[in-house]
Amino acid sequence: MARKRDAEARGLLDRGFARIGKDDRAGGAWADDVARPAHAAALRDAS
């Protein structure tokens, strides 16, 4: 990450996964880590 706050970003993404009920964790491939919960949330609530 540009600001070297990887642990904080990972924690935020992990909490996001948990909030939508997805058993997943951030792995450090940031574009993919952000896309996965966004996609899962969109599928969960298509409206």
C-alpha positions as CSV (number, residue, x, y, z in Angstrom):
1,M,0.0,0.0,0.0
2,A,1.2,3.5,-0.7
3,R,1.2,4.6,2.9
4,K,2.7,1.4,4.3
5,R,-0.4,0.7,6.5
6,D,-0.8,-2.9,5.3
7,A,-1.9,-4.2,8.7
8,E,-4.6,-1.6,9.0
9,A,-5.9,-2.2,5.5
10,R,-5.9,-6.0,6.0
11,G,-7.9,-5.6,9.2
12,L,-10.5,-3.4,7.5
13,L,-10.9,-5.8,4.7
14,D,-11.1,-8.8,7.0
15,R,-13.9,-7.0,9.0
16,G,-15.6,-6.3,5.7
17,F,-15.5,-10.0,4.8
18,A,-16.9,-10.9,8.2
19,R,-19.8,-8.3,8.0
20,I,-21.1,-9.8,4.8
21,G,-20.7,-13.4,6.1
22,K,-17.9,-14.4,3.7
23,D,-15.3,-16.7,5.2
24,D,-12.3,-15.1,3.5
25,R,-9.3,-12.9,4.5
26,A,-7.2,-10.3,2.8
27,G,-4.0,-11.7,1.4
28,G,-2.1,-8.6,0.2
29,A,-3.1,-8.6,-3.4
30,W,-5.0,-5.4,-2.8
31,A,-7.0,-5.0,-6.0
32,D,-8.3,-8.6,-5.6
33,D,-8.8,-8.2,-1.9
34,V,-11.1,-5.2,-2.4
35,A,-12.9,-6.7,-5.4
36,R,-13.8,-10.0,-3.7
37,P,-15.9,-8.5,-0.8
38,A,-17.4,-5.9,-3.2
39,H,-18.5,-8.6,-5.6
40,A,-19.8,-10.8,-2.7
41,A,-21.8,-7.9,-1.3
42,A,-23.3,-7.1,-4.7
43,L,-24.4,-10.7,-5.1
44,R,-25.9,-10.7,-1.6
45,D,-28.0,-7.6,-2.2
46,A,-28.5,-7.2,-5.9
47,S,-30.8,-4.2,-5.4
